[in-house]
Amino acid sequence: DNMKAKLALQGLEAIIQSVNIPEKGLLHRVRVGPFSDPSQITKTKNDLVENGFKTDLIKVNTNAAQ
């Protein structure tokens, strides 16, 4: 929740995903996006890194059959 609040102060909306990993326990991922413009992706990632956040780029397939 603290990280989500810090991102909000930077103007980014974030969501928290919780996952239970065997032998590691409950972990929380904080995600921002989605972004479709490559320049927006690069700028946001660079801004996050400059502010001390660890970033990973995740491509989501929005056309997948459900």
N, CA, C and O atoms as a Tripos MOL2 file, in Angstrom:
@<TRIPOS>MOLECULE
protein
  264   263    66     0     0
PROTEIN
NO_CHARGES

@<TRIPOS>ATOM
      1 N           0.8190   -1.2040    0.0000 N.3       1 ASP1
      2 CA          0.0000    0.0000    0.0000 C.3       1 ASP1
      3 C           0.8590    1.2630    0.0000 C.2       1 ASP1
      4 O           0.5010    2.2700   -0.6110 O.2       1 ASP1
      5 N           2.0090    1.1960    0.7010 N.am      2 ASN2
      6 CA          2.9090    2.3540    0.7150 C.3       2 ASN2
      7 C           3.4560    2.6430   -0.6780 C.2       2 ASN2
      8 O           3.5320    3.7980   -1.0960 O.2       2 ASN2
      9 N           3.8390    1.5800   -1.3960 N.am      3 MET3
     10 CA          4.3730    1.7660   -2.7400 C.3       3 MET3
     11 C           3.2910    2.3050   -3.6760 C.2       3 MET3
     12 O           3.5600    3.1650   -4.5150 O.2       3 MET3
     13 N           2.0820    1.8020   -3.5300 N.am      4 LYS4
     14 CA          0.9630    2.2830   -4.3470 C.3       4 LYS4
     15 C           0.7420    3.7710   -4.1010 C.2       4 LYS4
     16 O           0.4710    4.5220   -5.0380 O.2       4 LYS4
     17 N           0.8560    4.1980   -2.8590 N.am      5 ALA5
     18 CA          0.6890    5.6120   -2.5190 C.3       5 ALA5
     19 C           1.8190    6.4620   -3.1120 C.2       5 ALA5
     20 O           1.5750    7.5640   -3.6040 O.2       5 ALA5
     21 N           3.0500    5.9530   -3.0650 N.am      6 LYS6
     22 CA          4.1890    6.6890   -3.6560 C.3       6 LYS6
     23 C           4.0080    6.8470   -5.1570 C.2       6 LYS6
     24 O           4.3300    7.8940   -5.7180 O.2       6 LYS6
     25 N           3.4930    5.8130   -5.8070 N.am      7 LEU7
     26 CA          3.2400    5.8990   -7.2390 C.3       7 LEU7
     27 C           2.1400    6.9050   -7.5410 C.2       7 LEU7
     28 O           2.2140    7.6270   -8.5350 O.2       7 LEU7
     29 N           1.1260    6.9560   -6.6960 N.am      8 ALA8
     30 CA          0.0470    7.9240   -6.8810 C.3       8 ALA8
     31 C           0.5770    9.3510   -6.8020 C.2       8 ALA8
     32 O           0.1140   10.2270   -7.5320 O.2       8 ALA8
     33 N           1.5410    9.5860   -5.9240 N.am      9 LEU9
     34 CA          2.1450   10.9180   -5.8150 C.3       9 LEU9
     35 C           2.8990   11.2940   -7.0840 C.2       9 LEU9
     36 O           3.0980   12.4770   -7.3610 O.2       9 LEU9
     37 N           3.3210   10.2880   -7.8600 N.am     10 GLN10
     38 CA          3.9860   10.5400   -9.1380 C.3      10 GLN10
     39 C           2.9970   10.5780  -10.2940 C.2      10 GLN10
     40 O           3.3890   10.7090  -11.4540 O.2      10 GLN10
     41 N           1.7020   10.4600   -9.9690 N.am     11 GLY11
     42 CA          0.6760   10.5370  -10.9970 C.3      11 GLY11
     43 C           0.3760    9.2160  -11.6800 C.2      11 GLY11
     44 O          -0.2350    9.2020  -12.7490 O.2      11 GLY11
     45 N           0.7960    8.0990  -11.0810 N.am     12 LEU12
     46 CA          0.5650    6.7870  -11.6790 C.3      12 LEU12
     47 C          -0.4500    5.9980  -10.8730 C.2      12 LEU12
     48 O          -0.3370    5.8810   -9.6530 O.2      12 LEU12
     49 N          -1.4340    5.4630  -11.5620 N.am     13 GLU13
     50 CA         -2.4120    4.5960  -10.9160 C.3      13 GLU13
     51 C          -1.8430    3.1890  -10.8770 C.2      13 GLU13
     52 O          -1.3350    2.6990  -11.8860 O.2      13 GLU13
     53 N          -1.9200    2.5370   -9.7360 N.am     14 ALA14
     54 CA         -1.3420    1.2040   -9.5660 C.3      14 ALA14
     55 C          -2.3670    0.2510   -8.9750 C.2      14 ALA14
     56 O          -3.3220    0.6600   -8.3140 O.2      14 ALA14
     57 N          -2.1390   -1.0460   -9.2340 N.am     15 ILE15
     58 CA         -2.9410   -2.0890   -8.6150 C.3      15 ILE15
     59 C          -2.0040   -3.0340   -7.8810 C.2      15 ILE15
     60 O          -0.8250   -3.1380   -8.2220 O.2      15 ILE15
     61 N          -2.5220   -3.7160   -6.8820 N.am     16 ILE16
     62 CA         -1.7340   -4.6730   -6.1080 C.3      16 ILE16
     63 C          -2.2620   -6.0670   -6.4100 C.2      16 ILE16
     64 O          -3.4610   -6.3240   -6.2960 O.2      16 ILE16
     65 N          -1.3580   -6.9710   -6.7970 N.am     17 GLN17
     66 CA         -1.7040   -8.3690   -7.0100 C.3      17 GLN17
     67 C          -0.9610   -9.1950   -5.9730 C.2      17 GLN17
     68 O           0.2500   -9.0470   -5.8090 O.2      17 GLN17
     69 N          -1.6760  -10.0570   -5.2770 N.am     18 SER18
     70 CA         -1.0700  -10.9300   -4.2750 C.3      18 SER18
     71 C          -0.9910  -12.3410   -4.8250 C.2      18 SER18
     72 O          -1.9220  -12.8140   -5.4770 O.2      18 SER18
     73 N           0.1330  -13.0190   -4.5580 N.am     19 VAL19
     74 CA          0.3340  -14.3830   -5.0300 C.3      19 VAL19
     75 C           1.0370  -15.1740   -3.9370 C.2      19 VAL19
     76 O           1.9580  -14.6750   -3.2910 O.2      19 VAL19
     77 N           0.5960  -16.4130   -3.7340 N.am     20 ASN20
     78 CA          1.2150  -17.2850   -2.7390 C.3      20 ASN20
     79 C           2.2000  -18.2120   -3.4600 C.2      20 ASN20
     80 O           1.7970  -19.0300   -4.2880 O.2      20 ASN20
     81 N           3.4670  -18.0810   -3.1460 N.am     21 ILE21
     82 CA          4.5170  -18.8790   -3.7800 C.3      21 ILE21
     83 C           5.0120  -19.9070   -2.7740 C.2      21 ILE21
     84 O           5.4300  -19.5550   -1.6710 O.2      21 ILE21
     85 N           4.9640  -21.2020   -3.1640 N.am     22 PRO22
     86 CA          5.4320  -22.2420   -2.2450 C.3      22 PRO22
     87 C           6.8470  -21.9560   -1.7530 C.2      22 PRO22
     88 O           7.7130  -21.5440   -2.5250 O.2      22 PRO22
     89 N           7.0650  -22.1740   -0.4830 N.am     23 GLU23
     90 CA          8.3530  -21.9980    0.2000 C.3      23 GLU23
     91 C           8.7790  -20.5400    0.3330 C.2      23 GLU23
     92 O           9.7950  -20.2590    0.9690 O.2      23 GLU23
     93 N           8.0280  -19.6060   -0.2510 N.am     24 LYS24
     94 CA          8.3500  -18.1830   -0.0910 C.3      24 LYS24
     95 C           7.2290  -17.4370    0.6140 C.2      24 LYS24
     96 O           7.4630  -16.4050    1.2440 O.2      24 LYS24
     97 N           6.0150  -17.9570    0.5100 N.am     25 GLY25
     98 CA          4.8950  -17.3110    1.1650 C.3      25 GLY25
     99 C           4.1650  -16.3370    0.2600 C.2      25 GLY25
    100 O           4.2520  -16.4120   -0.9660 O.2      25 GLY25
    101 N           3.4500  -15.4280    0.8860 N.am     26 LEU26
    102 CA          2.6280  -14.4620    0.1730 C.3      26 LEU26
    103 C           3.4780  -13.2890   -0.3020 C.2      26 LEU26
    104 O           4.1520  -12.6380    0.4960 O.2      26 LEU26
    105 N           3.4430  -13.0240   -1.6040 N.am     27 LEU27
    106 CA          4.1490  -11.8790   -2.1860 C.3      27 LEU27
    107 C           3.1360  -10.9470   -2.8270 C.2      27 LEU27
    108 O           2.0650  -11.3750   -3.2580 O.2      27 LEU27
    109 N           3.4880   -9.6680   -2.8850 N.am     28 HIS28
    110 CA          2.6060   -8.6580   -3.4670 C.3      28 HIS28
    111 C           3.3260   -7.9790   -4.6200 C.2      28 HIS28
    112 O           4.4630   -7.5280   -4.4820 O.2      28 HIS28
    113 N           2.6500   -7.9130   -5.7550 N.am     29 ARG29
    114 CA          3.1710   -7.1940   -6.9210 C.3      29 ARG29
    115 C           2.3870   -5.9000   -7.0500 C.2      29 ARG29
    116 O           1.1660   -5.8770   -6.8990 O.2      29 ARG29
    117 N           3.1000   -4.8380   -7.3270 N.am     30 VAL30
    118 CA          2.4510   -3.5580   -7.5790 C.3      30 VAL30
    119 C           2.6570   -3.2520   -9.0570 C.2      30 VAL30
    120 O           3.7890   -3.1690   -9.5330 O.2      30 VAL30
    121 N           1.5440   -3.0860   -9.7790 N.am     31 ARG31
    122 CA          1.6110   -2.9150  -11.2250 C.3      31 ARG31
    123 C           1.0120   -1.5840  -11.6520 C.2      31 ARG31
    124 O           0.0140   -1.1280  -11.0940 O.2      31 ARG31
    125 N           1.6410   -0.9650  -12.6580 N.am     32 VAL32
    126 CA          1.1060    0.2490  -13.2830 C.3      32 VAL32
    127 C           0.8440   -0.0620  -14.7520 C.2      32 VAL32
    128 O           1.4280   -0.9900  -15.3130 O.2      32 VAL32
    129 N          -0.0180    0.7030  -15.3560 N.am     33 GLY33
    130 CA         -0.3330    0.4790  -16.7680 C.3      33 GLY33
    131 C          -1.7880    0.0770  -16.9070 C.2      33 GLY33
    132 O          -2.5410    0.1670  -15.9380 O.2      33 GLY33
    133 N          -2.1860   -0.3440  -18.0300 N.am     34 PRO34
    134 CA         -1.4040   -0.6630  -19.2230 C.3      34 PRO34
    135 C          -1.0560    0.5800  -20.0360 C.2      34 PRO34
    136 O          -1.7260    1.6090  -19.9620 O.2      34 PRO34
    137 N           0.0050    0.4470  -20.8060 N.am     35 PHE35
    138 CA          0.4490    1.4980  -21.7150 C.3      35 PHE35
    139 C           0.5110    0.8970  -23.1170 C.2      35 PHE35
    140 O           0.9210   -0.2520  -23.2810 O.2      35 PHE35
    141 N           0.1090    1.6600  -24.1230 N.am     36 SER36
    142 CA          0.1810    1.1720  -25.5020 C.3      36 SER36
    143 C           1.2180    1.9210  -26.3280 C.2      36 SER36
    144 O           1.6780    1.4150  -27.3510 O.2      36 SER36
    145 N           1.5880    3.1200  -25.8950 N.am     37 ASP37
    146 CA          2.5560    3.9430  -26.6230 C.3      37 ASP37
    147 C           3.9700    3.6230  -26.1540 C.2      37 ASP37
    148 O           4.2800    3.8100  -24.9770 O.2      37 ASP37
    149 N           4.8400    3.1400  -27.0530 N.am     38 PRO38
    150 CA          6.2110    2.7770  -26.6490 C.3      38 PRO38
    151 C           6.9780    3.9090  -25.9660 C.2      38 PRO38
    152 O           7.7500    3.6530  -25.0420 O.2      38 PRO38
    153 N           6.7830    5.1480  -26.3980 N.am     39 SER39
    154 CA          7.4950    6.2580  -25.7620 C.3      39 SER39
    155 C           6.9930    6.4810  -24.3340 C.2      39 SER39
    156 O           7.7710    6.8510  -23.4540 O.2      39 SER39
    157 N           5.7070    6.2600  -24.1050 N.am     40 GLN40
    158 CA          5.1460    6.3830  -22.7520 C.3      40 GLN40
    159 C           5.6940    5.2770  -21.8490 C.2      40 GLN40
    160 O           5.9770    5.5120  -20.6740 O.2      40 GLN40
    161 N           5.8430    4.0790  -22.3990 N.am     41 ILE41
    162 CA          6.4080    2.9630  -21.6420 C.3      41 ILE41
    163 C           7.8240    3.2970  -21.2060 C.2      41 ILE41
    164 O           8.1690    3.1430  -20.0340 O.2      41 ILE41
    165 N           8.6470    3.7540  -22.1470 N.am     42 THR42
    166 CA         10.0460    4.0800  -21.8560 C.3      42 THR42
    167 C          10.1580    5.1900  -20.8300 C.2      42 THR42
    168 O          10.9490    5.0930  -19.8920 O.2      42 THR42
    169 N           9.3600    6.2590  -21.0030 N.am     43 LYS43
    170 CA          9.4200    7.3800  -20.0580 C.3      43 LYS43
    171 C           9.0010    6.9420  -18.6570 C.2      43 LYS43
    172 O           9.6620    7.2850  -17.6770 O.2      43 LYS43
    173 N           7.9150    6.1910  -18.5580 N.am     44 THR44
    174 CA          7.4330    5.7480  -17.2470 C.3      44 THR44
    175 C           8.4600    4.8430  -16.5780 C.2      44 THR44
    176 O           8.7430    4.9980  -15.3900 O.2      44 THR44
    177 N           9.0200    3.8990  -17.3310 N.am     45 LYS45
    178 CA         10.0150    2.9920  -16.7620 C.3      45 LYS45
    179 C          11.2330    3.7750  -16.2750 C.2      45 LYS45
    180 O          11.7300    3.5230  -15.1780 O.2      45 LYS45
    181 N          11.7170    4.7180  -17.0770 N.am     46 ASN46
    182 CA         12.8680    5.5330  -16.6690 C.3      46 ASN46
    183 C          12.5600    6.3670  -15.4280 C.2      46 ASN46
    184 O          13.3990    6.4820  -14.5350 O.2      46 ASN46
    185 N          11.3690    6.9470  -15.3700 N.am     47 ASP47
    186 CA         10.9710    7.7310  -14.1970 C.3      47 ASP47
    187 C          10.9330    6.8590  -12.9410 C.2      47 ASP47
    188 O          11.3670    7.2860  -11.8710 O.2      47 ASP47
    189 N          10.4150    5.6420  -13.0730 N.am     48 LEU48
    190 CA         10.3500    4.7380  -11.9270 C.3      48 LEU48
    191 C          11.7420    4.3560  -11.4410 C.2      48 LEU48
    192 O          12.0060    4.3640  -10.2390 O.2      48 LEU48
    193 N          12.6330    4.0230  -12.3690 N.am     49 VAL49
    194 CA         14.0030    3.6480  -12.0040 C.3      49 VAL49
    195 C          14.7010    4.8210  -11.3130 C.2      49 VAL49
    196 O          15.3770    4.6310  -10.3020 O.2      49 VAL49
    197 N          14.5410    6.0290  -11.8510 N.am     50 GLU50
    198 CA         15.1560    7.2160  -11.2550 C.3      50 GLU50
    199 C          14.6640    7.4730   -9.8410 C.2      50 GLU50
    200 O          15.3680    8.0860   -9.0390 O.2      50 GLU50
    201 N          13.4520    7.0050   -9.5290 N.am     51 ASN51
    202 CA         12.8830    7.2040   -8.2030 C.3      51 ASN51
    203 C          13.0330    5.9780   -7.3020 C.2      51 ASN51
    204 O          12.3710    5.8760   -6.2690 O.2      51 ASN51
    205 N          13.9060    5.0500   -7.6990 N.am     52 GLY52
    206 CA         14.2490    3.9320   -6.8330 C.3      52 GLY52
    207 C          13.3630    2.7070   -6.9160 C.2      52 GLY52
    208 O          13.4650    1.8150   -6.0730 O.2      52 GLY52
    209 N          12.4900    2.6430   -7.9200 N.am     53 PHE53
    210 CA         11.6240    1.4750   -8.0730 C.3      53 PHE53
    211 C          12.2980    0.4290   -8.9470 C.2      53 PHE53
    212 O          12.9870    0.7670   -9.9100 O.2      53 PHE53
    213 N          12.1000   -0.8400   -8.6110 N.am     54 LYS54
    214 CA         12.5520   -1.9450   -9.4500 C.3      54 LYS54
    215 C          11.4550   -2.1760  -10.4810 C.2      54 LYS54
    216 O          10.2810   -2.2810  -10.1250 O.2      54 LYS54
    217 N          11.8270   -2.2570  -11.7510 N.am     55 THR55
    218 CA         10.8170   -2.3930  -12.7940 C.3      55 THR55
    219 C          11.0280   -3.6450  -13.6280 C.2      55 THR55
    220 O          12.1590   -4.0780  -13.8510 O.2      55 THR55
    221 N           9.9380   -4.2090  -14.0780 N.am     56 ASP56
    222 CA          9.9190   -5.2970  -15.0480 C.3      56 ASP56
    223 C           8.8180   -4.9670  -16.0490 C.2      56 ASP56
    224 O           7.7190   -4.5700  -15.6640 O.2      56 ASP56
    225 N           9.1140   -5.1320  -17.3130 N.am     57 LEU57
    226 CA          8.1350   -4.8910  -18.3580 C.3      57 LEU57
    227 C           7.4030   -6.1960  -18.6500 C.2      57 LEU57
    228 O           8.0320   -7.2180  -18.9240 O.2      57 LEU57
    229 N           6.0780   -6.1580  -18.5890 N.am     58 ILE58
    230 CA          5.2570   -7.3430  -18.8200 C.3      58 ILE58
    231 C           4.3130   -7.0450  -19.9760 C.2      58 ILE58
    232 O           3.5260   -6.1010  -19.9220 O.2      58 ILE58
    233 N           4.4010   -7.8650  -21.0270 N.am     59 LYS59
    234 CA          3.4960   -7.7080  -22.1610 C.3      59 LYS59
    235 C           2.2580   -8.5590  -21.9080 C.2      59 LYS59
    236 O           2.3540   -9.7500  -21.6120 O.2      59 LYS59
    237 N           1.0930   -7.9240  -22.0320 N.am     60 VAL60
    238 CA         -0.1720   -8.6050  -21.7950 C.3      60 VAL60
    239 C          -0.8820   -8.7520  -23.1290 C.2      60 VAL60
    240 O          -1.0490   -7.7790  -23.8650 O.2      60 VAL60
    241 N          -1.2980   -9.9720  -23.4360 N.am     61 ASN61
    242 CA         -2.0270  -10.2290  -24.6720 C.3      61 ASN61
    243 C          -3.5060   -9.9680  -24.4160 C.2      61 ASN61
    244 O          -4.1670  -10.7380  -23.7190 O.2      61 ASN61
    245 N          -4.0180   -8.8840  -24.9790 N.am     62 THR62
    246 CA         -5.4200   -8.5300  -24.7510 C.3      62 THR62
    247 C          -6.3460   -9.2240  -25.7360 C.2      62 THR62
    248 O          -7.5650   -9.1280  -25.5970 O.2      62 THR62
    249 N          -5.7920   -9.9330  -26.7440 N.am     63 ASN63
    250 CA         -6.6030  -10.6260  -27.7300 C.3      63 ASN63
    251 C          -6.7520  -12.1020  -27.4370 C.2      63 ASN63
    252 O          -7.2920  -12.8340  -28.2670 O.2      63 ASN63
    253 N          -6.2990  -12.5630  -26.2970 N.am     64 ALA64
    254 CA         -6.3560  -13.9920  -25.9600 C.3      64 ALA64
    255 C          -7.7980  -14.4340  -25.7760 C.2      64 ALA64
    256 O          -8.6260  -13.7010  -25.2350 O.2      64 ALA64
    257 N          -8.0840  -15.6400  -26.2350 N.am     65 ALA65
    258 CA         -9.4320  -16.2010  -26.0570 C.3      65 ALA65
    259 C          -9.6740  -16.4730  -24.5910 C.2      65 ALA65
    260 O          -8.7710  -16.9090  -23.8780 O.2      65 ALA65
    261 N         -10.8800  -16.2200  -24.1400 N.am     66 GLN66
    262 CA        -11.2010  -16.4140  -22.7280 C.3      66 GLN66
    263 C         -12.0460  -17.6170  -22.5110 C.2      66 GLN66
    264 O         -12.4050  -17.9220  -21.3740 O.2      66 GLN66
@<TRIPOS>BOND
     1     1     2 1
     2     2     3 1
     3     3     4 2
     4     3     5 am
     5     5     6 1
     6     6     7 1
     7     7     8 2
     8     7     9 am
     9     9    10 1
    10    10    11 1
    11    11    12 2
    12    11    13 am
    13    13    14 1
    14    14    15 1
    15    15    16 2
    16    15    17 am
    17    17    18 1
    18    18    19 1
    19    19    20 2
    20    19    21 am
    21    21    22 1
    22    22    23 1
    23    23    24 2
    24    23    25 am
    25    25    26 1
    26    26    27 1
    27    27    28 2
    28    27    29 am
    29    29    30 1
    30    30    31 1
    31    31    32 2
    32    31    33 am
    33    33    34 1
    34    34    35 1
    35    35    36 2
    36    35    37 am
    37    37    38 1
    38    38    39 1
    39    39    40 2
    40    39    41 am
    41    41    42 1
    42    42    43 1
    43    43    44 2
    44    43    45 am
    45    45    46 1
    46    46    47 1
    47    47    48 2
    48    47    49 am
    49    49    50 1
    50    50    51 1
    51    51    52 2
    52    51    53 am
    53    53    54 1
    54    54    55 1
    55    55    56 2
    56    55    57 am
    57    57    58 1
    58    58    59 1
    59    59    60 2
    60    59    61 am
    61    61    62 1
    62    62    63 1
    63    63    64 2
    64    63    65 am
    65    65    66 1
    66    66    67 1
    67    67    68 2
    68    67    69 am
    69    69    70 1
    70    70    71 1
    71    71    72 2
    72    71    73 am
    73    73    74 1
    74    74    75 1
    75    75    76 2
    76    75    77 am
    77    77    78 1
    78    78    79 1
    79    79    80 2
    80    79    81 am
    81    81    82 1
    82    82    83 1
    83    83    84 2
    84    83    85 am
    85    85    86 1
    86    86    87 1
    87    87    88 2
    88    87    89 am
    89    89    90 1
    90    90    91 1
    91    91    92 2
    92    91    93 am
    93    93    94 1
    94    94    95 1
    95    95    96 2
    96    95    97 am
    97    97    98 1
    98    98    99 1
    99    99   100 2
   100    99   101 am
   101   101   102 1
   102   102   103 1
   103   103   104 2
   104   103   105 am
   105   105   106 1
   106   106   107 1
   107   107   108 2
   108   107   109 am
   109   109   110 1
   110   110   111 1
   111   111   112 2
   112   111   113 am
   113   113   114 1
   114   114   115 1
   115   115   116 2
   116   115   117 am
   117   117   118 1
   118   118   119 1
   119   119   120 2
   120   119   121 am
   121   121   122 1
   122   122   123 1
   123   123   124 2
   124   123   125 am
   125   125   126 1
   126   126   127 1
   127   127   128 2
   128   127   129 am
   129   129   130 1
   130   130   131 1
   131   131   132 2
   132   131   133 am
   133   133   134 1
   134   134   135 1
   135   135   136 2
   136   135   137 am
   137   137   138 1
   138   138   139 1
   139   139   140 2
   140   139   141 am
   141   141   142 1
   142   142   143 1
   143   143   144 2
   144   143   145 am
   145   145   146 1
   146   146   147 1
   147   147   148 2
   148   147   149 am
   149   149   150 1
   150   150   151 1
   151   151   152 2
   152   151   153 am
   153   153   154 1
   154   154   155 1
   155   155   156 2
   156   155   157 am
   157   157   158 1
   158   158   159 1
   159   159   160 2
   160   159   161 am
   161   161   162 1
   162   162   163 1
   163   163   164 2
   164   163   165 am
   165   165   166 1
   166   166   167 1
   167   167   168 2
   168   167   169 am
   169   169   170 1
   170   170   171 1
   171   171   172 2
   172   171   173 am
   173   173   174 1
   174   174   175 1
   175   175   176 2
   176   175   177 am
   177   177   178 1
   178   178   179 1
   179   179   180 2
   180   179   181 am
   181   181   182 1
   182   182   183 1
   183   183   184 2
   184   183   185 am
   185   185   186 1
   186   186   187 1
   187   187   188 2
   188   187   189 am
   189   189   190 1
   190   190   191 1
   191   191   192 2
   192   191   193 am
   193   193   194 1
   194   194   195 1
   195   195   196 2
   196   195   197 am
   197   197   198 1
   198   198   199 1
   199   199   200 2
   200   199   201 am
   201   201   202 1
   202   202   203 1
   203   203   204 2
   204   203   205 am
   205   205   206 1
   206   206   207 1
   207   207   208 2
   208   207   209 am
   209   209   210 1
   210   210   211 1
   211   211   212 2
   212   211   213 am
   213   213   214 1
   214   214   215 1
   215   215   216 2
   216   215   217 am
   217   217   218 1
   218   218   219 1
   219   219   220 2
   220   219   221 am
   221   221   222 1
   222   222   223 1
   223   223   224 2
   224   223   225 am
   225   225   226 1
   226   226   227 1
   227   227   228 2
   228   227   229 am
   229   229   230 1
   230   230   231 1
   231   231   232 2
   232   231   233 am
   233   233   234 1
   234   234   235 1
   235   235   236 2
   236   235   237 am
   237   237   238 1
   238   238   239 1
   239   239   240 2
   240   239   241 am
   241   241   242 1
   242   242   243 1
   243   243   244 2
   244   243   245 am
   245   245   246 1
   246   246   247 1
   247   247   248 2
   248   247   249 am
   249   249   250 1
   250   250   251 1
   251   251   252 2
   252   251   253 am
   253   253   254 1
   254   254   255 1
   255   255   256 2
   256   255   257 am
   257   257   258 1
   258   258   259 1
   259   259   260 2
   260   259   261 am
   261   261   262 1
   262   262   263 1
   263   263   264 2
@<TRIPOS>SUBSTRUCTURE
     1 ASP1         2 RESIDUE 1 A ASP
     2 ASN2         6 RESIDUE 1 A ASN
     3 MET3        10 RESIDUE 1 A MET
     4 LYS4        14 RESIDUE 1 A LYS
     5 ALA5        18 RESIDUE 1 A ALA
     6 LYS6        22 RESIDUE 1 A LYS
     7 LEU7        26 RESIDUE 1 A LEU
     8 ALA8        30 RESIDUE 1 A ALA
     9 LEU9        34 RESIDUE 1 A LEU
    10 GLN10       38 RESIDUE 1 A GLN
    11 GLY11       42 RESIDUE 1 A GLY
    12 LEU12       46 RESIDUE 1 A LEU
    13 GLU13       50 RESIDUE 1 A GLU
    14 ALA14       54 RESIDUE 1 A ALA
    15 ILE15       58 RESIDUE 1 A ILE
    16 ILE16       62 RESIDUE 1 A ILE
    17 GLN17       66 RESIDUE 1 A GLN
    18 SER18       70 RESIDUE 1 A SER
    19 VAL19       74 RESIDUE 1 A VAL
    20 ASN20       78 RESIDUE 1 A ASN
    21 ILE21       82 RESIDUE 1 A ILE
    22 PRO22       86 RESIDUE 1 A PRO
    23 GLU23       90 RESIDUE 1 A GLU
    24 LYS24       94 RESIDUE 1 A LYS
    25 GLY25       98 RESIDUE 1 A GLY
    26 LEU26      102 RESIDUE 1 A LEU
    27 LEU27      106 RESIDUE 1 A LEU
    28 HIS28      110 RESIDUE 1 A HIS
    29 ARG29      114 RESIDUE 1 A ARG
    30 VAL30      118 RESIDUE 1 A VAL
    31 ARG31      122 RESIDUE 1 A ARG
    32 VAL32      126 RESIDUE 1 A VAL
    33 GLY33      130 RESIDUE 1 A GLY
    34 PRO34      134 RESIDUE 1 A PRO
    35 PHE35      138 RESIDUE 1 A PHE
    36 SER36      142 RESIDUE 1 A SER
    37 ASP37      146 RESIDUE 1 A ASP
    38 PRO38      150 RESIDUE 1 A PRO
    39 SER39      154 RESIDUE 1 A SER
    40 GLN40      158 RESIDUE 1 A GLN
    41 ILE41      162 RESIDUE 1 A ILE
    42 THR42      166 RESIDUE 1 A THR
    43 LYS43      170 RESIDUE 1 A LYS
    44 THR44      174 RESIDUE 1 A THR
    45 LYS45      178 RESIDUE 1 A LYS
    46 ASN46      182 RESIDUE 1 A ASN
    47 ASP47      186 RESIDUE 1 A ASP
    48 LEU48      190 RESIDUE 1 A LEU
    49 VAL49      194 RESIDUE 1 A VAL
    50 GLU50      198 RESIDUE 1 A GLU
    51 ASN51      202 RESIDUE 1 A ASN
    52 GLY52      206 RESIDUE 1 A GLY
    53 PHE53      210 RESIDUE 1 A PHE
    54 LYS54      214 RESIDUE 1 A LYS
    55 THR55      218 RESIDUE 1 A THR
    56 ASP56      222 RESIDUE 1 A ASP
    57 LEU57      226 RESIDUE 1 A LEU
    58 ILE58      230 RESIDUE 1 A ILE
    59 LYS59      234 RESIDUE 1 A LYS
    60 VAL60      238 RESIDUE 1 A VAL
    61 ASN61      242 RESIDUE 1 A ASN
    62 THR62      246 RESIDUE 1 A THR
    63 ASN63      250 RESIDUE 1 A ASN
    64 ALA64      254 RESIDUE 1 A ALA
    65 ALA65      258 RESIDUE 1 A ALA
    66 GLN66      262 RESIDUE 1 A GLN
